[in-house]
Amino acid sequence: MNGTLLREENWRALNPDKLYDTLTVEDIDHLDKYKTVIVKNEGVAIKDGEWKYYDPMTGMIARTEVYTLGKLERRSAAQKSSGADSAKTTVTKPKEVLDFEKKTGKKKVKVQTGSTY
């Protein structure tokens, strides 16, 4: 509202003509090595790289998150200390749920476009 910076984002665009795409990414544990990964193309872009969130009152960095091909790899220490947000990210799906999703496939989410027809 007052023109302050809220966050810096990094995205990786994928070829929309392909169902799957092969990407070469830097290994976060070994910065001098690269690995090749195959990702399913579910949209036009995915989160990739460092995201910085700023405190609107002070302008200082409140937290940072590092994404690799849409998957959250690491958060800053300030974010780990907050109870509610860290509880959401540490919850993993049970094996039974993962098996069910493999059998049935994930449901596609309809996106509202705002069109009237």
Biopython code that builds the backbone (N, CA, C, O; Angstrom):
import numpy as np
from Bio.PDB.StructureBuilder import StructureBuilder

atoms = [
    (1, "MET", "N", (0.808, -1.182, 0.000)),
    (1, "MET", "CA", (0.000, 0.000, 0.000)),
    (1, "MET", "C", (0.863, 1.263, 0.000)),
    (1, "MET", "O", (0.563, 2.232, -0.698)),
    (2, "ASN", "N", (1.940, 1.238, 0.793)),
    (2, "ASN", "CA", (2.794, 2.420, 0.848)),
    (2, "ASN", "C", (4.041, 2.267, -0.021)),
    (2, "ASN", "O", (4.956, 3.087, 0.068)),
    (3, "GLY", "N", (4.092, 1.238, -0.854)),
    (3, "GLY", "CA", (5.180, 1.084, -1.800)),
    (3, "GLY", "C", (6.386, 0.332, -1.277)),
    (3, "GLY", "O", (7.425, 0.321, -1.937)),
    (4, "THR", "N", (6.290, -0.298, -0.115)),
    (4, "THR", "CA", (7.424, -1.042, 0.407)),
    (4, "THR", "C", (7.510, -2.415, -0.244)),
    (4, "THR", "O", (6.506, -2.976, -0.683)),
    (5, "LEU", "N", (8.712, -2.936, -0.297)),
    (5, "LEU", "CA", (8.955, -4.240, -0.895)),
    (5, "LEU", "C", (8.517, -5.332, 0.070)),
    (5, "LEU", "O", (8.933, -5.339, 1.228)),
    (6, "LEU", "N", (7.675, -6.263, -0.402)),
    (6, "LEU", "CA", (7.204, -7.350, 0.449)),
    (6, "LEU", "C", (8.013, -8.621, 0.268)),
    (6, "LEU", "O", (8.302, -9.308, 1.248)),
    (7, "ARG", "N", (8.390, -8.954, -0.979)),
    (7, "ARG", "CA", (9.190, -10.167, -1.214)),
    (7, "ARG", "C", (9.859, -10.108, -2.575)),
    (7, "ARG", "O", (9.428, -9.393, -3.480)),
    (8, "GLU", "N", (10.925, -10.882, -2.688)),
    (8, "GLU", "CA", (11.600, -11.107, -3.966)),
    (8, "GLU", "C", (11.400, -12.571, -4.309)),
    (8, "GLU", "O", (11.637, -13.439, -3.469)),
    (9, "GLU", "N", (10.967, -12.861, -5.533)),
    (9, "GLU", "CA", (10.648, -14.209, -5.951)),
    (9, "GLU", "C", (11.525, -14.608, -7.137)),
    (9, "GLU", "O", (11.958, -13.764, -7.922)),
    (10, "ASN", "N", (11.776, -15.916, -7.249)),
    (10, "ASN", "CA", (12.465, -16.480, -8.410)),
    (10, "ASN", "C", (11.617, -17.618, -8.948)),
    (10, "ASN", "O", (11.157, -18.474, -8.192)),
    (11, "TRP", "N", (11.412, -17.623, -10.259)),
    (11, "TRP", "CA", (10.591, -18.628, -10.922)),
    (11, "TRP", "C", (11.382, -19.265, -12.058)),
    (11, "TRP", "O", (12.283, -18.640, -12.618)),
    (12, "ARG", "N", (11.050, -20.495, -12.395)),
    (12, "ARG", "CA", (11.631, -21.176, -13.550)),
    (12, "ARG", "C", (10.495, -21.500, -14.510)),
    (12, "ARG", "O", (9.536, -22.182, -14.149)),
    (13, "ALA", "N", (10.615, -21.008, -15.723)),
    (13, "ALA", "CA", (9.587, -21.241, -16.736)),
    (13, "ALA", "C", (9.857, -22.561, -17.446)),
    (13, "ALA", "O", (11.011, -22.927, -17.672)),
    (14, "LEU", "N", (8.796, -23.269, -17.796)),
    (14, "LEU", "CA", (8.893, -24.542, -18.500)),
    (14, "LEU", "C", (8.224, -24.429, -19.855)),
    (14, "LEU", "O", (7.376, -23.563, -20.071)),
    (15, "ASN", "N", (8.605, -25.299, -20.759)),
    (15, "ASN", "CA", (8.018, -25.331, -22.088)),
    (15, "ASN", "C", (6.590, -25.871, -21.986)),
    (15, "ASN", "O", (6.418, -27.027, -21.598)),
    (16, "PRO", "N", (5.564, -25.090, -22.315)),
    (16, "PRO", "CA", (4.182, -25.553, -22.151)),
    (16, "PRO", "C", (3.773, -26.641, -23.138)),
    (16, "PRO", "O", (2.718, -27.251, -22.965)),
    (17, "ASP", "N", (4.575, -26.903, -24.169)),
    (17, "ASP", "CA", (4.232, -27.924, -25.152)),
    (17, "ASP", "C", (4.589, -29.334, -24.676)),
    (17, "ASP", "O", (4.130, -30.312, -25.268)),
    (18, "LYS", "N", (5.389, -29.458, -23.632)),
    (18, "LYS", "CA", (5.852, -30.764, -23.161)),
    (18, "LYS", "C", (5.122, -31.165, -21.883)),
    (18, "LYS", "O", (4.819, -30.319, -21.042)),
    (19, "LEU", "N", (4.835, -32.484, -21.740)),
    (19, "LEU", "CA", (4.248, -32.984, -20.506)),
    (19, "LEU", "C", (5.301, -33.077, -19.406)),
    (19, "LEU", "O", (5.006, -32.836, -18.235)),
    (20, "TYR", "N", (6.530, -33.427, -19.786)),
    (20, "TYR", "CA", (7.637, -33.525, -18.844)),
    (20, "TYR", "C", (8.791, -32.696, -19.382)),
    (20, "TYR", "O", (8.910, -32.498, -20.591)),
    (21, "ASP", "N", (9.634, -32.214, -18.491)),
    (21, "ASP", "CA", (10.779, -31.423, -18.910)),
    (21, "ASP", "C", (11.996, -31.872, -18.124)),
    (21, "ASP", "O", (11.880, -32.209, -16.946)),
    (22, "THR", "N", (13.156, -31.881, -18.754)),
    (22, "THR", "CA", (14.405, -32.244, -18.114)),
    (22, "THR", "C", (15.198, -30.977, -17.835)),
    (22, "THR", "O", (15.445, -30.175, -18.736)),
    (23, "LEU", "N", (15.593, -30.805, -16.587)),
    (23, "LEU", "CA", (16.311, -29.600, -16.178)),
    (23, "LEU", "C", (17.622, -29.979, -15.504)),
    (23, "LEU", "O", (17.698, -30.993, -14.809)),
    (24, "THR", "N", (18.639, -29.179, -15.706)),
    (24, "THR", "CA", (19.906, -29.334, -15.008)),
    (24, "THR", "C", (19.948, -28.288, -13.907)),
    (24, "THR", "O", (19.847, -27.089, -14.167)),
    (25, "VAL", "N", (20.097, -28.757, -12.669)),
    (25, "VAL", "CA", (20.089, -27.851, -11.528)),
    (25, "VAL", "C", (21.349, -28.048, -10.708)),
    (25, "VAL", "O", (21.972, -29.110, -10.727)),
    (26, "GLU", "N", (21.705, -26.995, -9.987)),
    (26, "GLU", "CA", (22.877, -27.038, -9.122)),
    (26, "GLU", "C", (22.536, -27.804, -7.853)),
    (26, "GLU", "O", (21.483, -27.576, -7.257)),
    (27, "ASP", "N", (23.411, -28.706, -7.433)),
    (27, "ASP", "CA", (23.215, -29.468, -6.207)),
    (27, "ASP", "C", (23.465, -28.545, -5.028)),
    (27, "ASP", "O", (24.542, -27.956, -4.932)),
    (28, "ILE", "N", (22.486, -28.400, -4.115)),
    (28, "ILE", "CA", (22.637, -27.429, -3.028)),
    (28, "ILE", "C", (23.651, -27.889, -1.994)),
    (28, "ILE", "O", (24.182, -27.063, -1.252)),
    (29, "ASP", "N", (23.935, -29.193, -1.924)),
    (29, "ASP", "CA", (24.944, -29.682, -0.989)),
    (29, "ASP", "C", (26.358, -29.523, -1.538)),
    (29, "ASP", "O", (27.300, -29.296, -0.779)),
    (30, "HIS", "N", (26.506, -29.640, -2.842)),
    (30, "HIS", "CA", (27.807, -29.512, -3.509)),
    (30, "HIS", "C", (27.648, -28.498, -4.634)),
    (30, "HIS", "O", (27.165, -28.838, -5.714)),
    (31, "LEU", "N", (28.049, -27.269, -4.389)),
    (31, "LEU", "CA", (27.791, -26.184, -5.333)),
    (31, "LEU", "C", (28.580, -26.313, -6.636)),
    (31, "LEU", "O", (28.260, -25.636, -7.613)),
    (32, "ASP", "N", (29.597, -27.162, -6.670)),
    (32, "ASP", "CA", (30.369, -27.335, -7.897)),
    (32, "ASP", "C", (29.834, -28.475, -8.764)),
    (32, "ASP", "O", (30.390, -28.756, -9.826)),
    (33, "LYS", "N", (28.748, -29.141, -8.317)),
    (33, "LYS", "CA", (28.181, -30.265, -9.059)),
    (33, "LYS", "C", (26.761, -29.930, -9.506)),
    (33, "LYS", "O", (26.068, -29.123, -8.887)),
    (34, "TYR", "N", (26.351, -30.571, -10.595)),
    (34, "TYR", "CA", (25.009, -30.381, -11.130)),
    (34, "TYR", "C", (24.332, -31.738, -11.251)),
    (34, "TYR", "O", (24.996, -32.765, -11.393)),
    (35, "LYS", "N", (23.011, -31.732, -11.194)),
    (35, "LYS", "CA", (22.258, -32.966, -11.392)),
    (35, "LYS", "C", (21.116, -32.699, -12.367)),
    (35, "LYS", "O", (20.643, -31.569, -12.491)),
    (36, "THR", "N", (20.684, -33.740, -13.048)),
    (36, "THR", "CA", (19.593, -33.643, -14.011)),
    (36, "THR", "C", (18.348, -34.235, -13.381)),
    (36, "THR", "O", (18.381, -35.341, -12.840)),
    (37, "VAL", "N", (17.251, -33.498, -13.451)),
    (37, "VAL", "CA", (15.992, -33.968, -12.897)),
    (37, "VAL", "C", (14.905, -33.863, -13.957)),
    (37, "VAL", "O", (14.955, -33.006, -14.839)),
    (38, "ILE", "N", (13.919, -34.755, -13.852)),
    (38, "ILE", "CA", (12.770, -34.742, -14.755)),
    (38, "ILE", "C", (11.570, -34.287, -13.935)),
    (38, "ILE", "O", (11.280, -34.858, -12.883)),
    (39, "VAL", "N", (10.874, -33.265, -14.414)),
    (39, "VAL", "CA", (9.726, -32.730, -13.688)),
    (39, "VAL", "C", (8.500, -32.774, -14.589)),
    (39, "VAL", "O", (8.588, -32.616, -15.806)),
    (40, "LYS", "N", (7.344, -32.995, -13.947)),
    (40, "LYS", "CA", (6.082, -32.967, -14.683)),
    (40, "LYS", "C", (5.693, -31.513, -14.884)),
    (40, "LYS", "O", (5.748, -30.712, -13.951)),
    (41, "ASN", "N", (5.308, -31.182, -16.081)),
    (41, "ASN", "CA", (4.939, -29.812, -16.416)),
    (41, "ASN", "C", (3.458, -29.622, -16.118)),
    (41, "ASN", "O", (2.604, -30.011, -16.915)),
    (42, "GLU", "N", (3.152, -29.019, -14.961)),
    (42, "GLU", "CA", (1.763, -28.798, -14.571)),
    (42, "GLU", "C", (1.345, -27.348, -14.727)),
    (42, "GLU", "O", (0.200, -27.007, -14.431)),
    (43, "GLY", "N", (2.217, -26.509, -15.171)),
    (43, "GLY", "CA", (1.870, -25.099, -15.313)),
    (43, "GLY", "C", (2.914, -24.395, -16.150)),
    (43, "GLY", "O", (3.712, -25.036, -16.833)),
    (44, "VAL", "N", (2.906, -23.097, -16.097)),
    (44, "VAL", "CA", (3.834, -22.339, -16.921)),
    (44, "VAL", "C", (5.131, -22.008, -16.189)),
    (44, "VAL", "O", (6.144, -21.739, -16.834)),
    (45, "ALA", "N", (5.123, -22.021, -14.856)),
    (45, "ALA", "CA", (6.329, -21.706, -14.102)),
    (45, "ALA", "C", (6.246, -22.331, -12.712)),
    (45, "ALA", "O", (5.157, -22.543, -12.179)),
    (46, "ILE", "N", (7.420, -22.626, -12.130)),
    (46, "ILE", "CA", (7.477, -23.181, -10.783)),
    (46, "ILE", "C", (8.479, -22.387, -9.959)),
    (46, "ILE", "O", (9.400, -21.774, -10.499)),
    (47, "LYS", "N", (8.288, -22.407, -8.648)),
    (47, "LYS", "CA", (9.198, -21.697, -7.752)),
    (47, "LYS", "C", (10.580, -22.328, -7.843)),
    (47, "LYS", "O", (10.715, -23.552, -7.828)),
    (48, "ASP", "N", (11.599, -21.492, -7.938)),
    (48, "ASP", "CA", (12.962, -21.993, -8.012)),
    (48, "ASP", "C", (13.905, -20.890, -7.569)),
    (48, "ASP", "O", (13.823, -19.766, -8.066)),
    (49, "GLY", "N", (14.790, -21.195, -6.648)),
    (49, "GLY", "CA", (15.753, -20.211, -6.178)),
    (49, "GLY", "C", (15.379, -19.644, -4.821)),
    (49, "GLY", "O", (14.536, -20.193, -4.112)),
    (50, "GLU", "N", (16.018, -18.542, -4.474)),
    (50, "GLU", "CA", (15.832, -17.947, -3.158)),
    (50, "GLU", "C", (14.683, -16.941, -3.166)),
    (50, "GLU", "O", (14.609, -16.077, -4.040)),
    (51, "TRP", "N", (13.801, -17.059, -2.198)),
    (51, "TRP", "CA", (12.706, -16.126, -1.996)),
    (51, "TRP", "C", (12.985, -15.372, -0.712)),
    (51, "TRP", "O", (13.238, -15.986, 0.325)),
    (52, "LYS", "N", (12.944, -14.048, -0.765)),
    (52, "LYS", "CA", (13.185, -13.215, 0.410)),
    (52, "LYS", "C", (11.896, -12.489, 0.770)),
    (52, "LYS", "O", (11.280, -11.841, -0.076)),
    (53, "TYR", "N", (11.496, -12.603, 2.023)),
    (53, "TYR", "CA", (10.308, -11.918, 2.535)),
    (53, "TYR", "C", (10.773, -10.787, 3.441)),
    (53, "TYR", "O", (11.621, -10.992, 4.310)),
    (54, "TYR", "N", (10.222, -9.598, 3.243)),
    (54, "TYR", "CA", (10.634, -8.417, 3.986)),
    (54, "TYR", "C", (9.561, -7.990, 4.977)),
    (54, "TYR", "O", (8.368, -8.171, 4.737)),
    (55, "ASP", "N", (10.001, -7.422, 6.090)),
    (55, "ASP", "CA", (9.096, -6.837, 7.068)),
    (55, "ASP", "C", (8.675, -5.479, 6.526)),
    (55, "ASP", "O", (9.536, -4.629, 6.298)),
    (56, "PRO", "N", (7.373, -5.240, 6.309)),
    (56, "PRO", "CA", (6.940, -3.972, 5.710)),
    (56, "PRO", "C", (7.207, -2.754, 6.584)),
    (56, "PRO", "O", (7.311, -1.637, 6.076)),
    (57, "MET", "N", (7.317, -2.957, 7.881)),
    (57, "MET", "CA", (7.546, -1.819, 8.782)),
    (57, "MET", "C", (9.009, -1.378, 8.790)),
    (57, "MET", "O", (9.292, -0.180, 8.788)),
    (58, "THR", "N", (9.943, -2.339, 8.798)),
    (58, "THR", "CA", (11.364, -1.993, 8.906)),
    (58, "THR", "C", (12.107, -2.079, 7.584)),
    (58, "THR", "O", (13.135, -1.426, 7.410)),
    (59, "GLY", "N", (11.602, -2.876, 6.652)),
    (59, "GLY", "CA", (12.297, -3.071, 5.388)),
    (59, "GLY", "C", (13.402, -4.119, 5.471)),
    (59, "GLY", "O", (14.089, -4.368, 4.481)),
    (60, "MET", "N", (13.580, -4.733, 6.630)),
    (60, "MET", "CA", (14.602, -5.766, 6.819)),
    (60, "MET", "C", (14.053, -7.116, 6.349)),
    (60, "MET", "O", (12.840, -7.310, 6.278)),
    (61, "ILE", "N", (14.949, -8.037, 6.032)),
    (61, "ILE", "CA", (14.534, -9.374, 5.613)),
    (61, "ILE", "C", (13.968, -10.110, 6.827)),
    (61, "ILE", "O", (14.651, -10.277, 7.838)),
    (62, "ALA", "N", (12.722, -10.545, 6.715)),
    (62, "ALA", "CA", (12.074, -11.269, 7.808)),
    (62, "ALA", "C", (12.403, -12.762, 7.739)),
    (62, "ALA", "O", (12.636, -13.393, 8.770)),
    (63, "ARG", "N", (12.423, -13.325, 6.532)),
    (63, "ARG", "CA", (12.770, -14.738, 6.351)),
    (63, "ARG", "C", (13.168, -14.982, 4.905)),
    (63, "ARG", "O", (12.853, -14.189, 4.018)),
    (64, "THR", "N", (13.855, -16.074, 4.684)),
    (64, "THR", "CA", (14.199, -16.490, 3.334)),
    (64, "THR", "C", (13.824, -17.954, 3.168)),
    (64, "THR", "O", (13.859, -18.732, 4.122)),
    (65, "GLU", "N", (13.468, -18.313, 1.951)),
    (65, "GLU", "CA", (13.160, -19.695, 1.611)),
    (65, "GLU", "C", (13.884, -20.028, 0.315)),
    (65, "GLU", "O", (13.970, -19.197, -0.589)),
    (66, "VAL", "N", (14.406, -21.247, 0.227)),
    (66, "VAL", "CA", (15.096, -21.693, -0.974)),
    (66, "VAL", "C", (14.296, -22.839, -1.582)),
    (66, "VAL", "O", (14.055, -23.854, -0.928)),
    (67, "TYR", "N", (13.889, -22.670, -2.833)),
    (67, "TYR", "CA", (13.126, -23.674, -3.563)),
    (67, "TYR", "C", (13.980, -24.265, -4.679)),
    (67, "TYR", "O", (14.764, -23.568, -5.323)),
    (68, "THR", "N", (13.806, -25.573, -4.888)),
    (68, "THR", "CA", (14.412, -26.242, -6.027)),
    (68, "THR", "C", (13.293, -26.927, -6.790)),
    (68, "THR", "O", (12.736, -27.924, -6.331)),
    (69, "LEU", "N", (12.969, -26.393, -7.947)),
    (69, "LEU", "CA", (11.923, -26.928, -8.824)),
    (69, "LEU", "C", (10.598, -27.093, -8.091)),
    (69, "LEU", "O", (9.954, -28.138, -8.180)),
    (70, "GLY", "N", (10.197, -26.050, -7.364)),
    (70, "GLY", "CA", (8.916, -26.040, -6.685)),
    (70, "GLY", "C", (8.899, -26.686, -5.317)),
    (70, "GLY", "O", (7.894, -26.603, -4.610)),
    (71, "LYS", "N", (9.987, -27.327, -4.927)),
    (71, "LYS", "CA", (10.053, -28.013, -3.638)),
    (71, "LYS", "C", (10.856, -27.167, -2.658)),
    (71, "LYS", "O", (11.971, -26.742, -2.962)),
    (72, "LEU", "N", (10.283, -26.924, -1.483)),
    (72, "LEU", "CA", (10.960, -26.127, -0.466)),
    (72, "LEU", "C", (12.136, -26.917, 0.095)),
    (72, "LEU", "O", (11.949, -28.004, 0.643)),
    (73, "GLU", "N", (13.345, -26.379, -0.038)),
    (73, "GLU", "CA", (14.546, -27.054, 0.426)),
    (73, "GLU", "C", (14.986, -26.563, 1.806)),
    (73, "GLU", "O", (15.413, -27.354, 2.647)),
    (74, "ARG", "N", (14.878, -25.249, 2.031)),
    (74, "ARG", "CA", (15.443, -24.701, 3.265)),
    (74, "ARG", "C", (14.763, -23.381, 3.590)),
    (74, "ARG", "O", (14.390, -22.624, 2.694)),
    (75, "ARG", "N", (14.605, -23.113, 4.886)),
    (75, "ARG", "CA", (14.070, -21.838, 5.367)),
    (75, "ARG", "C", (15.093, -21.186, 6.274)),
    (75, "ARG", "O", (15.978, -21.848, 6.817)),
    (76, "SER", "N", (14.957, -19.881, 6.431)),
    (76, "SER", "CA", (15.863, -19.167, 7.328)),
    (76, "SER", "C", (15.557, -19.526, 8.772)),
    (76, "SER", "O", (14.489, -20.063, 9.068)),
    (77, "ALA", "N", (16.495, -19.229, 9.678)),
    (77, "ALA", "CA", (16.335, -19.560, 11.090)),
    (77, "ALA", "C", (15.141, -18.852, 11.704)),
    (77, "ALA", "O", (14.484, -19.413, 12.582)),
    (78, "ALA", "N", (14.842, -17.639, 11.268)),
    (78, "ALA", "CA", (13.712, -16.898, 11.819)),
    (78, "ALA", "C", (12.401, -17.617, 11.527)),
    (78, "ALA", "O", (11.505, -17.629, 12.371)),
    (79, "GLN", "N", (12.275, -18.217, 10.343)),
    (79, "GLN", "CA", (11.047, -18.924, 9.974)),
    (79, "GLN", "C", (10.922, -20.226, 10.751)),
    (79, "GLN", "O", (9.808, -20.608, 11.110)),
    (80, "LYS", "N", (12.025, -20.923, 11.026)),
    (80, "LYS", "CA", (11.969, -22.185, 11.740)),
    (80, "LYS", "C", (11.476, -21.999, 13.170)),
    (80, "LYS", "O", (10.858, -22.901, 13.737)),
    (81, "SER", "N", (11.745, -20.847, 13.751)),
    (81, "SER", "CA", (11.368, -20.627, 15.139)),
    (81, "SER", "C", (9.885, -20.357, 15.321)),
    (81, "SER", "O", (9.374, -20.500, 16.432)),
    (82, "SER", "N", (9.175, -19.971, 14.265)),
    (82, "SER", "CA", (7.744, -19.710, 14.411)),
    (82, "SER", "C", (7.002, -21.035, 14.453)),
    (82, "SER", "O", (7.181, -21.878, 13.573)),
    (83, "GLY", "N", (6.190, -21.219, 15.444)),
    (83, "GLY", "CA", (5.548, -22.503, 15.702)),
    (83, "GLY", "C", (4.527, -22.904, 14.676)),
    (83, "GLY", "O", (4.559, -24.044, 14.214)),
    (84, "ALA", "N", (3.619, -22.030, 14.293)),
    (84, "ALA", "CA", (2.505, -22.406, 13.423)),
    (84, "ALA", "C", (2.968, -22.756, 12.020)),
    (84, "ALA", "O", (2.532, -23.765, 11.464)),
    (85, "ASP", "N", (3.841, -21.945, 11.435)),
    (85, "ASP", "CA", (4.272, -22.202, 10.064)),
    (85, "ASP", "C", (5.144, -23.440, 9.967)),
    (85, "ASP", "O", (5.004, -24.215, 9.021)),
    (86, "SER", "N", (6.048, -23.647, 10.932)),
    (86, "SER", "CA", (6.935, -24.797, 10.843)),
    (86, "SER", "C", (6.166, -26.093, 11.064)),
    (86, "SER", "O", (6.556, -27.130, 10.529)),
    (87, "ALA", "N", (5.080, -26.062, 11.841)),
    (87, "ALA", "CA", (4.279, -27.265, 12.047)),
    (87, "ALA", "C", (3.611, -27.689, 10.750)),
    (87, "ALA", "O", (3.455, -28.885, 10.506)),
    (88, "LYS", "N", (3.215, -26.746, 9.920)),
    (88, "LYS", "CA", (2.579, -27.071, 8.643)),
    (88, "LYS", "C", (3.552, -27.765, 7.700)),
    (88, "LYS", "O", (3.166, -28.693, 6.989)),
    (89, "THR", "N", (4.801, -27.330, 7.683)),
    (89, "THR", "CA", (5.737, -27.865, 6.709)),
    (89, "THR", "C", (6.363, -29.173, 7.149)),
    (89, "THR", "O", (6.846, -29.925, 6.302)),
    (90, "THR", "N", (6.374, -29.480, 8.454)),
    (90, "THR", "CA", (6.996, -30.708, 8.910)),
    (90, "THR", "C", (6.048, -31.900, 8.846)),
    (90, "THR", "O", (6.490, -33.039, 8.997)),
    (91, "VAL", "N", (4.764, -31.668, 8.627)),
    (91, "VAL", "CA", (3.801, -32.753, 8.539)),
    (91, "VAL", "C", (3.977, -33.439, 7.196)),
    (91, "VAL", "O", (3.935, -32.792, 6.150)),
    (92, "THR", "N", (4.176, -34.757, 7.227)),
    (92, "THR", "CA", (4.300, -35.519, 5.989)),
    (92, "THR", "C", (3.076, -36.414, 5.830)),
    (92, "THR", "O", (2.417, -36.764, 6.809)),
    (93, "LYS", "N", (2.787, -36.771, 4.607)),
    (93, "LYS", "CA", (1.629, -37.606, 4.333)),
    (93, "LYS", "C", (1.941, -39.047, 4.738)),
    (93, "LYS", "O", (3.056, -39.523, 4.525)),
    (94, "PRO", "N", (0.965, -39.737, 5.319)),
    (94, "PRO", "CA", (1.163, -41.148, 5.652)),
    (94, "PRO", "C", (1.337, -41.995, 4.393)),
    (94, "PRO", "O", (0.920, -41.605, 3.302)),
    (95, "LYS", "N", (1.953, -43.149, 4.563)),
    (95, "LYS", "CA", (2.216, -44.045, 3.440)),
    (95, "LYS", "C", (0.920, -44.444, 2.725)),
    (95, "LYS", "O", (0.890, -44.554, 1.499)),
    (96, "GLU", "N", (-0.133, -44.656, 3.489)),
    (96, "GLU", "CA", (-1.408, -45.059, 2.904)),
    (96, "GLU", "C", (-1.961, -43.981, 1.978)),
    (96, "GLU", "O", (-2.513, -44.288, 0.922)),
    (97, "VAL", "N", (-1.815, -42.720, 2.374)),
    (97, "VAL", "CA", (-2.297, -41.616, 1.557)),
    (97, "VAL", "C", (-1.495, -41.537, 0.260)),
    (97, "VAL", "O", (-2.060, -41.337, -0.815)),
    (98, "LEU", "N", (-0.178, -41.695, 0.366)),
    (98, "LEU", "CA", (0.667, -41.664, -0.831)),
    (98, "LEU", "C", (0.317, -42.810, -1.781)),
    (98, "LEU", "O", (0.270, -42.616, -2.995)),
    (99, "ASP", "N", (0.070, -44.011, -1.227)),
    (99, "ASP", "CA", (-0.317, -45.144, -2.062)),
    (99, "ASP", "C", (-1.660, -44.888, -2.759)),
    (99, "ASP", "O", (-1.821, -45.213, -3.935)),
    (100, "PHE", "N", (-2.618, -44.309, -2.034)),
    (100, "PHE", "CA", (-3.927, -44.005, -2.618)),
    (100, "PHE", "C", (-3.799, -42.987, -3.745)),
    (100, "PHE", "O", (-4.440, -43.124, -4.787)),
    (101, "GLU", "N", (-2.964, -41.958, -3.533)),
    (101, "GLU", "CA", (-2.791, -40.943, -4.574)),
    (101, "GLU", "C", (-2.133, -41.531, -5.811)),
    (101, "GLU", "O", (-2.434, -41.112, -6.929)),
    (102, "LYS", "N", (-1.233, -42.501, -5.628)),
    (102, "LYS", "CA", (-0.612, -43.149, -6.781)),
    (102, "LYS", "C", (-1.642, -43.943, -7.576)),
    (102, "LYS", "O", (-1.646, -43.906, -8.807)),
    (103, "LYS", "N", (-2.518, -44.662, -6.870)),
    (103, "LYS", "CA", (-3.521, -45.490, -7.536)),
    (103, "LYS", "C", (-4.553, -44.647, -8.283)),
    (103, "LYS", "O", (-4.867, -44.928, -9.439)),
    (104, "THR", "N", (-5.078, -43.620, -7.626)),
    (104, "THR", "CA", (-6.173, -42.854, -8.213)),
    (104, "THR", "C", (-5.704, -41.640, -8.984)),
    (104, "THR", "O", (-6.438, -41.129, -9.829)),
    (105, "GLY", "N", (-4.515, -41.170, -8.719)),
    (105, "GLY", "CA", (-4.039, -39.945, -9.344)),
    (105, "GLY", "C", (-4.606, -38.754, -8.603)),
    (105, "GLY", "O", (-5.709, -38.816, -8.060)),
    (106, "LYS", "N", (-3.859, -37.679, -8.583)),
    (106, "LYS", "CA", (-4.335, -36.486, -7.890)),
    (106, "LYS", "C", (-5.431, -35.834, -8.706)),
    (106, "LYS", "O", (-5.396, -35.846, -9.936)),
    (107, "LYS", "N", (-6.406, -35.263, -8.011)),
    (107, "LYS", "CA", (-7.492, -34.574, -8.692)),
    (107, "LYS", "C", (-7.003, -33.232, -9.198)),
    (107, "LYS", "O", (-6.231, -32.541, -8.533)),
    (108, "LYS", "N", (-7.453, -32.884, -10.357)),
    (108, "LYS", "CA", (-7.100, -31.578, -10.924)),
    (108, "LYS", "C", (-7.926, -30.500, -10.240)),
    (108, "LYS", "O", (-9.118, -30.676, -9.988)),
    (109, "VAL", "N", (-7.288, -29.404, -9.951)),
    (109, "VAL", "CA", (-7.966, -28.288, -9.295)),
    (109, "VAL", "C", (-8.451, -27.332, -10.357)),
    (109, "VAL", "O", (-7.672, -26.907, -11.211)),
    (110, "LYS", "N", (-9.728, -26.984, -10.321)),
    (110, "LYS", "CA", (-10.272, -26.008, -11.263)),
    (110, "LYS", "C", (-9.836, -24.615, -10.835)),
    (110, "LYS", "O", (-9.833, -24.290, -9.648)),
    (111, "VAL", "N", (-9.478, -23.822, -11.786)),
    (111, "VAL", "CA", (-9.037, -22.465, -11.516)),
    (111, "VAL", "C", (-10.129, -21.509, -11.966)),
    (111, "VAL", "O", (-10.634, -21.616, -13.083)),
    (112, "GLN", "N", (-10.490, -20.582, -11.102)),
    (112, "GLN", "CA", (-11.487, -19.590, -11.467)),
    (112, "GLN", "C", (-10.798, -18.498, -12.277)),
    (112, "GLN", "O", (-9.810, -17.917, -11.831)),
    (113, "THR", "N", (-11.315, -18.227, -13.449)),
    (113, "THR", "CA", (-10.702, -17.233, -14.320)),
    (113, "THR", "C", (-11.409, -15.899, -14.269)),
    (113, "THR", "O", (-10.875, -14.900, -14.749)),
    (114, "GLY", "N", (-12.589, -15.860, -13.702)),
    (114, "GLY", "CA", (-13.334, -14.612, -13.666)),
    (114, "GLY", "C", (-14.208, -14.406, -14.884)),
    (114, "GLY", "O", (-14.879, -13.380, -14.999)),
    (115, "SER", "N", (-14.209, -15.370, -15.801)),
    (115, "SER", "CA", (-15.033, -15.192, -16.990)),
    (115, "SER", "C", (-16.505, -15.413, -16.638)),
    (115, "SER", "O", (-16.820, -16.104, -15.669)),
    (116, "THR", "N", (-17.392, -14.827, -17.421)),
    (116, "THR", "CA", (-18.825, -14.905, -17.129)),
    (116, "THR", "C", (-19.556, -15.872, -18.061)),
    (116, "THR", "O", (-20.781, -15.972, -17.989)),
    (117, "TYR", "N", (-18.857, -16.570, -18.912)),
    (117, "TYR", "CA", (-19.533, -17.512, -19.809)),
    (117, "TYR", "C", (-19.149, -18.925, -19.504)),
    (117, "TYR", "O", (-19.625, -19.850, -20.163)),
]
sb = StructureBuilder()
sb.init_structure("model")
sb.init_model(0)
sb.init_chain("A")
sb.init_seg("    ")
for serial, (resi, resn, name, xyz) in enumerate(atoms, 1):
    if name == "N":
        sb.init_residue(resn, " ", resi, " ")
    sb.init_atom(name, np.array(xyz, "f"), 0.0, 1.0, " ", f" {name:<3s}", serial, name[0])
structure = sb.get_structure()
